[in-house]
């Protein structure tokens, strides 16, 4: 199928490190190496408003608030900022961290921002920017995930452990420590109903755990013989799990049946870096080192579409909440040129032109309405793009790579987290920095809670924190566990 493009539209001057859809899918946010965030309108591919400026180093993470009004970004400048997605101004921050911020996420309720850095996990009050809790980890935090209810946070650590924390008035309470992997745990995710936790590890396995008891539900899943690193996992709403590995093979698992691989998808030449189910669970989108994006029919395993939009490895994918739009970001880390693109999931046609960066995109996130996109790059740039205009509305530059960017679920705020140890929360409407939460080391990931009130963050050194977005204060004391690379609302 011939692709329709609008542009190209110039944007980032460095690589895109992260991207995030707004909750309504109308916007895609990208964070870049150029220290800026741009938001794009997914309907047109044009940049929305001004560039989000403020970070002084690479932006590694961005995330939208649940209402889509704010965007949080994390950067290598050791700070987190919260932006107003309408004004593109910083409304909170910089929230100072003690190390490079790798990930930021709003909690499902939007009350907290979670950030991950080299020190561990941090939790911020989303409305204040106050540091609520910190949990120092013995090793780097690779991934953090909020439970759908927002009551628990799970972390995946380089020390081979999974830790589950309960959020309460006294702080982050370590409720369970799960062992079983024999090497670094690289990725973690709750199932949509919160009953199961899936984890992937450098021991070449995927494990499924009862989120309440911590018991392994079944024997480890060995991806294609158990000799390949697993780079990406995603869980559908119908109890299927997709895994992408070093060998380029994607496996789809039936979580209700013991050790059952229902499909093996062949097509990628090289490692699969990202996999995402559409919200209706009928299709799977994948991206990899072969520079292609592929769409698969989950039931038949048939390849529905293949295209090469970036001329670079595809390292990040984000699907809007209504399933109509797909955002992709290219890299890999350290690349001197990369782009963010937005696609119509049904027609596979491009929405707008390539949003260009000079360095790797580490994270992307679409706004809830799909009109803007956040990006974070390995030179610390957090950018907010208006997709309809293909222009950036806002840019902020962390001093260090921006590992994670995310909109809150309501789209009112977004966050960014950097290797510099800062998680920043921004107003999505004003683009003003709302709050900056500071870690002691690099933040690997951060996420908003579903209500946008809090943020969970984690670091590579194993420090997990829960923050109040309004005050920037810690809602829970510092929690020590494992390195955080990813947080999820």
C-alpha positions as CSV (number, residue, x, y, z in Angstrom):
1,X,0.0,0.0,0.0
2,X,1.3,3.4,-1.0
3,X,1.9,5.6,2.0
4,X,0.7,9.2,2.2
5,X,3.0,11.6,3.9
6,X,2.6,15.2,5.0
7,X,5.9,17.0,5.2
8,X,8.6,16.2,6.0
9,X,8.5,18.4,9.0
10,X,11.6,19.5,10.7
11,X,11.7,19.1,14.5
12,X,14.2,17.6,16.8
13,X,17.9,18.2,16.0
14,X,19.0,15.1,17.8
15,X,17.8,11.5,18.2
16,X,14.4,10.7,19.6
17,X,14.7,8.7,22.9
18,X,11.1,8.3,23.9
19,X,7.5,8.9,22.8
20,X,4.0,8.7,24.3
21,X,0.5,9.0,23.0
22,X,-1.9,11.3,24.8
23,X,-4.8,9.3,26.4
24,X,-7.2,10.3,23.7
25,X,-4.7,9.5,20.9
26,X,-4.9,13.0,19.4
27,X,-1.3,13.8,20.2
28,X,2.1,12.1,20.1
29,X,4.8,13.4,22.3
30,X,8.5,12.8,21.6
31,X,11.6,13.4,23.7
32,X,15.0,13.8,22.2
33,X,18.7,13.9,22.5
34,X,18.4,17.6,21.7
35,X,16.9,18.2,25.2
36,X,13.6,19.1,23.8
37,X,10.0,17.7,23.8
38,X,7.7,18.1,20.8
39,X,4.0,17.3,20.6
40,X,2.5,16.3,17.3
41,X,-1.1,16.2,16.2
42,X,-1.7,12.6,15.1
43,X,-4.4,13.6,12.6
44,X,-2.0,15.6,10.5
45,X,1.5,14.9,11.7
46,X,2.1,18.6,12.3
47,X,3.8,19.9,15.4
48,X,1.4,21.3,18.0
49,X,2.5,24.6,19.5
50,X,6.0,25.5,20.8
51,X,8.8,23.2,21.7
52,X,8.9,22.2,25.4
53,X,12.1,23.7,26.6
54,X,13.7,23.5,30.0
55,X,15.7,20.4,30.3
56,X,19.4,20.8,29.8
57,X,20.3,17.2,28.8
58,X,18.9,14.2,27.0
59,X,15.3,13.4,27.6
60,X,14.9,9.7,28.2
61,X,11.2,9.4,29.3
62,X,7.9,11.1,28.8
63,X,4.4,10.3,29.9
64,X,0.9,11.9,29.7
65,X,-1.2,12.5,32.7
66,X,-4.5,10.5,32.7
67,X,-6.5,13.6,31.6
68,X,-3.9,14.5,28.9
69,X,-3.5,18.0,30.4
70,X,0.0,17.4,31.5
71,X,3.1,15.8,30.3
72,X,6.0,14.6,32.5
73,X,9.5,14.2,31.3
74,X,12.7,12.7,32.7
75,X,16.2,13.7,31.7
76,X,19.9,13.1,32.1
77,X,20.0,16.6,33.7
78,X,19.0,14.9,36.9
79,X,15.5,16.4,36.8
80,X,11.9,15.7,36.1
81,X,9.5,18.4,34.7
82,X,5.8,18.5,34.4
83,X,4.4,20.5,31.4
84,X,1.0,22.0,30.6
85,X,0.1,20.4,27.3
86,X,-1.9,23.4,26.2
87,X,0.6,26.1,26.9
88,X,3.7,23.9,26.6
89,X,5.1,25.6,29.7
90,X,6.7,24.0,32.7
91,X,4.2,23.9,35.5
92,X,6.3,21.9,38.0
93,X,10.0,21.4,38.3
94,X,12.7,20.9,37.7
95,X,12.3,18.3,40.4
96,X,15.8,17.5,41.3
97,X,17.1,13.9,41.3
98,X,20.6,12.8,42.3
99,X,21.2,10.8,39.1
100,X,20.2,10.3,35.5
101,X,16.4,9.8,35.0
102,X,15.6,6.9,32.8
103,X,11.8,6.5,33.2
104,X,8.8,8.5,34.3
105,X,5.2,7.3,34.6
106,X,1.9,8.7,35.9
107,X,0.0,6.5,38.2
108,X,-3.4,5.3,36.9
109,X,-5.3,7.8,39.0
110,X,-2.9,10.6,38.1
111,X,-2.0,11.3,41.7
112,X,1.7,10.2,41.5
113,X,4.6,10.3,39.2
114,X,7.0,7.4,39.4
115,X,10.6,7.9,38.2
116,X,13.4,5.5,37.8
117,X,17.1,6.3,37.9
118,X,20.4,4.9,38.8
119,X,19.5,5.3,42.5
120,X,16.3,3.4,42.4
121,X,12.6,4.2,42.5
122,X,11.1,7.6,43.5
123,X,7.5,8.5,43.9
124,X,6.3,12.1,43.5
125,X,3.1,13.9,44.3
126,X,1.8,14.8,40.8
127,X,0.1,18.0,41.9
128,X,2.8,19.4,44.1
129,X,6.1,17.9,42.9
130,X,6.9,16.9,46.4
131,X,9.0,13.8,46.9
132,X,6.7,11.2,48.5
133,X,8.8,8.1,48.7
134,X,12.2,6.7,47.7
135,X,13.3,3.1,47.6
136,X,17.0,2.7,47.0
137,X,17.8,-0.4,45.0
138,X,21.0,-2.4,45.2
139,X,21.2,-2.4,41.4
140,X,19.7,-0.5,38.5
141,X,16.0,-0.5,38.1
142,X,15.1,-1.7,34.6
143,X,11.3,-1.5,34.7
144,X,8.5,-0.2,36.8
145,X,4.8,-0.9,36.4
146,X,1.7,0.4,38.3
147,X,-1.1,-2.0,38.9
148,X,-4.3,-1.0,37.1
149,X,-5.8,0.0,40.4
150,X,-2.8,2.2,41.3
151,X,-2.5,0.5,44.7
152,X,0.7,-1.4,43.9
153,X,4.0,-0.8,42.1
154,X,6.1,-3.6,40.7
155,X,9.8,-3.2,39.9
156,X,12.2,-5.3,37.8
157,X,15.8,-5.2,38.8
158,X,19.2,-6.0,37.6
159,X,19.7,-7.9,40.8
160,X,17.3,-10.6,39.4
161,X,14.5,-9.8,41.8
162,X,10.9,-8.5,41.3
163,X,9.6,-6.4,44.1
164,X,6.0,-5.4,44.7
165,X,5.2,-2.3,46.8
166,X,1.9,-1.2,48.4
167,X,1.2,2.5,48.3
168,X,-0.2,3.6,51.7
169,X,-0.1,6.7,54.0
170,X,3.2,5.6,55.6
171,X,5.0,5.3,52.3
172,X,6.1,2.5,50.0
173,X,5.7,-0.7,51.8
174,X,7.6,-3.6,50.3
175,X,4.9,-6.3,50.3
176,X,6.6,-9.0,48.3
177,X,10.0,-9.9,46.9
178,X,10.0,-12.4,44.1
179,X,13.0,-14.5,43.0
180,X,13.2,-17.0,40.2
181,X,15.0,-15.4,37.4
182,X,18.7,-16.2,37.1
183,X,19.8,-13.0,35.5
184,X,18.8,-9.4,35.3
185,X,15.0,-8.8,35.0
186,X,14.6,-6.4,32.0
187,X,10.9,-5.8,31.7
188,X,7.7,-6.1,33.8
189,X,4.0,-5.5,33.2
190,X,0.7,-6.1,35.0
191,X,-2.1,-7.8,33.1
192,X,-5.1,-5.6,32.4
193,X,-7.0,-7.0,35.4
194,X,-4.0,-6.7,37.7
195,X,-4.0,-10.4,38.7
196,X,-0.9,-11.4,36.8
197,X,2.6,-9.9,36.5
198,X,4.7,-10.8,33.5
199,X,8.5,-10.5,33.6
200,X,11.2,-10.9,31.0
201,X,14.9,-11.5,31.8
202,X,18.3,-11.8,30.4
203,X,18.1,-15.5,31.4
204,X,16.1,-15.8,28.1
205,X,12.8,-16.5,29.9
206,X,9.4,-15.0,30.5
207,X,7.7,-15.7,33.8
208,X,4.1,-15.2,35.0
209,X,3.5,-14.5,38.6
210,X,0.4,-14.2,40.8
211,X,0.5,-10.6,41.7
212,X,-1.1,-11.3,45.1
213,X,0.9,-14.3,46.3
214,X,4.0,-13.8,44.3
215,X,3.9,-17.4,43.3
216,X,4.9,-18.5,39.8
217,X,1.8,-19.4,37.9
218,X,3.5,-21.7,35.5
219,X,6.9,-22.9,34.4
220,X,9.1,-20.2,32.7
221,X,8.3,-19.5,29.1
222,X,11.4,-20.2,27.0
223,X,11.4,-18.0,23.9
224,X,12.3,-20.1,20.9
225,X,14.4,-22.7,22.8
226,X,15.5,-20.4,25.6
227,X,18.7,-19.1,24.1
228,X,17.7,-15.6,23.0
229,X,17.4,-12.4,24.9
230,X,13.9,-11.1,25.1
231,X,13.7,-7.4,24.3
232,X,10.0,-6.7,24.5
233,X,6.7,-8.1,25.9
234,X,3.1,-7.0,25.9
235,X,-0.1,-8.5,27.4
236,X,-3.4,-8.3,25.6
237,X,-6.8,-8.0,27.2
238,X,-7.7,-11.6,26.2
239,X,-4.9,-13.3,28.2
240,X,-2.3,-13.5,25.4
241,X,1.3,-12.4,25.8
242,X,3.6,-11.4,22.9
243,X,7.4,-11.5,23.2
244,X,10.0,-10.2,20.9
245,X,13.6,-11.5,21.0
246,X,17.1,-11.2,19.8
247,X,16.6,-13.7,17.0
248,X,13.8,-11.7,15.3
249,X,11.0,-14.1,16.2
250,X,7.8,-13.0,18.0
251,X,6.0,-15.6,20.1
252,X,2.4,-15.3,21.1
253,X,1.5,-17.2,24.3
254,X,-1.9,-18.4,25.6
255,X,-1.7,-17.5,29.3
256,X,-4.5,-19.9,30.2
257,X,-2.6,-23.0,28.9
258,X,0.6,-24.4,30.2
259,X,3.6,-23.6,28.1
260,X,1.5,-23.0,25.0
261,X,2.9,-20.9,22.2
262,X,-0.1,-20.3,19.9
263,X,1.9,-18.5,17.2
264,X,5.4,-17.9,16.1
265,X,5.7,-14.9,13.9
266,X,8.6,-14.8,11.4
267,X,9.6,-11.8,9.4
268,X,12.0,-9.5,11.3
269,X,15.6,-9.8,10.5
270,X,17.4,-9.0,13.8
271,X,16.2,-8.3,17.3
272,X,12.6,-7.2,17.9
273,X,12.7,-4.1,20.1
274,X,9.0,-3.3,20.6
275,X,5.7,-5.2,20.5
276,X,2.2,-3.7,21.2
277,X,-1.3,-5.2,21.0
278,X,-4.0,-3.0,19.7
279,X,-6.7,-2.3,22.3
280,X,-9.1,-4.8,20.8
281,X,-6.3,-7.5,20.9
282,X,-6.9,-8.5,17.2
283,X,-3.6,-7.1,15.9
284,X,0.0,-6.9,17.1
285,X,2.4,-4.2,16.0
286,X,6.2,-4.8,16.2
287,X,9.4,-2.9,15.4
288,X,13.0,-4.0,15.2
289,X,16.6,-3.6,14.2
290,X,15.7,-4.4,10.6
291,X,14.2,-0.9,10.5
292,X,10.7,-2.2,9.8
293,X,7.3,-1.9,11.4
294,X,5.1,-5.0,11.0
295,X,1.4,-5.5,11.7
296,X,0.2,-9.0,12.4
297,X,-3.2,-10.7,12.7
298,X,-3.1,-12.3,16.1
299,X,-5.6,-15.1,15.4
300,X,-4.0,-16.3,12.1
301,X,-0.4,-15.1,12.6
302,X,-0.6,-13.5,9.1
303,X,1.5,-10.5,8.3
304,X,-0.9,-7.7,7.4
305,X,1.5,-4.9,6.6
306,X,5.3,-4.3,6.5
307,X,6.9,-0.9,5.9
308,X,10.2,0.8,6.5
309,X,9.5,4.3,7.7
310,X,12.6,5.4,9.5
311,X,15.8,3.9,7.8
312,X,16.9,3.3,11.4
313,X,16.0,0.6,13.9
314,X,12.5,1.0,15.3
315,X,13.0,1.2,19.1
316,X,9.7,2.6,20.5
317,X,6.0,2.1,19.7
318,X,2.9,3.7,21.2
319,X,-0.7,3.0,20.3
320,X,-3.4,5.5,21.2
321,X,-6.1,4.5,23.7
322,X,-8.7,4.2,21.0
323,X,-6.5,2.0,18.9
324,X,-6.7,4.4,15.9
325,X,-3.1,5.7,15.8
326,X,0.4,4.3,16.1
327,X,3.5,6.3,17.0
328,X,7.0,4.9,16.2
329,X,10.4,6.2,17.2
330,X,13.8,5.3,15.7
331,X,17.2,4.9,17.1
332,X,19.1,3.1,18.4
333,X,20.8,4.8,21.4
334,X,23.6,7.0,20.1
335,X,22.3,7.5,16.6
336,X,23.0,10.9,15.1
337,X,19.7,11.0,13.2
338,X,16.2,9.6,14.0
339,X,12.6,10.3,13.5
340,X,9.1,9.9,15.1
341,X,6.2,9.0,12.9
342,X,2.5,8.7,13.4
343,X,0.3,6.2,11.5
344,X,-3.3,5.4,10.9
345,X,-3.6,1.9,12.4
346,X,-6.4,0.9,10.0
347,X,-5.1,2.2,6.7
348,X,-1.4,2.1,7.6
349,X,-1.0,5.5,6.1
350,X,1.3,8.1,7.6
351,X,-0.4,10.9,9.5
352,X,1.9,13.9,8.9
353,X,5.6,13.7,8.0
354,X,8.6,12.5,9.9
355,X,9.4,14.5,13.0
356,X,13.1,14.7,12.8
357,X,15.8,14.3,15.4
358,X,19.5,14.3,15.2
359,X,20.0,11.8,17.9
360,X,18.2,8.7,19.1
361,X,14.6,8.7,20.3
362,X,14.4,6.9,23.7
363,X,10.7,7.2,24.4
364,X,7.5,8.5,22.8
365,X,4.0,8.9,24.1
366,X,0.8,10.1,22.3
367,X,-1.6,12.4,24.1
368,X,-4.9,10.9,25.1
369,X,-6.7,12.6,22.2
370,X,-4.0,11.6,19.7
371,X,-3.4,15.2,18.6
372,X,0.1,15.6,20.2
373,X,3.1,13.4,20.8
374,X,5.9,13.6,23.3
375,X,9.4,12.5,22.6
376,X,12.5,12.0,24.7
377,X,16.0,11.6,23.3
378,X,19.4,10.5,24.3
379,X,20.7,14.1,24.4
380,X,18.1,15.0,26.9
381,X,15.6,16.8,24.7
382,X,11.9,16.6,25.6
383,X,9.7,17.8,22.8
384,X,5.9,18.2,22.5
385,X,4.7,18.1,18.9
386,X,1.4,19.2,17.3
387,X,0.8,16.3,14.9
388,X,-1.6,18.2,12.6
389,X,1.0,20.9,11.9
390,X,4.1,18.8,12.2
391,X,5.6,21.4,14.5
392,X,6.9,21.3,17.9
393,X,5.0,23.3,20.5
394,X,7.5,22.9,23.3
395,X,11.0,21.8,23.9
396,X,13.0,21.3,27.1
397,X,16.5,20.0,27.4
398,X,17.7,17.8,30.2
399,X,21.5,17.7,30.8
400,X,21.3,13.9,30.4
401,X,19.3,11.5,28.2
402,X,15.6,11.7,28.7
403,X,14.7,8.0,29.2
404,X,11.0,8.3,29.8
405,X,8.2,10.6,28.7
406,X,4.5,10.0,29.4
407,X,1.1,11.8,29.4
408,X,-1.2,11.4,32.3
409,X,-4.3,9.5,31.3
410,X,-6.5,12.6,31.3
411,X,-3.9,14.4,29.1
412,X,-3.7,17.4,31.4
413,X,0.0,16.8,32.3
414,X,3.0,15.0,31.1
415,X,6.3,14.0,32.6
416,X,9.8,13.4,31.6
417,X,12.6,11.5,33.4
418,X,16.3,11.8,32.7
419,X,19.5,10.0,33.5
420,X,20.3,13.2,35.3
421,X,18.0,12.1,38.1
422,X,15.1,14.6,37.5
423,X,11.4,13.9,36.9
424,X,9.6,16.9,35.6
425,X,5.9,17.4,35.4
426,X,4.4,19.9,32.9
427,X,1.0,21.4,32.2
428,X,-0.2,20.0,28.9
429,X,-2.2,23.2,28.3
430,X,0.3,25.9,29.3
431,X,3.6,23.9,28.8
432,X,4.7,25.4,32.1
433,X,6.9,23.3,34.4
434,X,4.6,22.3,37.2
435,X,7.0,20.4,39.4
436,X,10.5,18.8,39.4
437,X,11.3,15.9,41.6
438,X,14.9,15.0,42.3
439,X,16.5,11.6,42.6
440,X,19.9,10.8,43.9
441,X,20.8,9.1,40.6
442,X,19.7,8.3,37.1
443,X,16.0,7.8,36.6
444,X,15.3,4.9,34.2
445,X,11.5,5.2,34.1
446,X,8.5,7.0,35.5
447,X,4.8,6.8,35.2
448,X,1.6,8.7,36.2
449,X,-1.0,6.9,38.3
450,X,-4.4,6.5,36.5
451,X,-5.9,9.6,38.2
452,X,-2.8,11.7,37.5
453,X,-2.3,12.5,41.2
454,X,0.9,10.6,41.7
455,X,4.0,9.5,39.9
456,X,6.1,6.4,40.4
457,X,9.8,6.6,39.4
458,X,12.7,4.2,39.4
459,X,16.4,4.2,38.9
460,X,19.1,1.9,37.8
461,X,20.6,1.8,41.3
462,X,17.3,0.3,42.7
463,X,15.7,3.4,44.2
464,X,11.9,3.5,43.7
465,X,9.8,6.5,44.8
466,X,6.2,7.6,44.8
467,X,5.5,11.3,44.4
468,X,2.6,13.7,44.9
469,X,2.3,15.6,41.6
470,X,0.8,18.8,43.1
471,X,3.5,19.3,45.8
472,X,6.4,17.2,44.4
473,X,6.7,15.6,47.9
474,X,7.2,12.0,48.5
475,X,4.0,10.2,49.3
476,X,5.9,7.1,50.3
477,X,9.4,6.7,51.8
478,X,12.3,5.7,49.6
479,X,12.0,2.0,48.7
480,X,15.1,0.0,48.0
481,X,14.9,-2.7,45.5
482,X,16.3,-3.1,42.0
483,X,17.2,-1.1,39.0
484,X,14.2,0.5,37.2
485,X,14.2,0.8,33.4
486,X,10.5,1.2,32.9
487,X,7.4,2.3,34.7
488,X,3.8,1.9,33.5
489,X,0.5,3.3,34.5
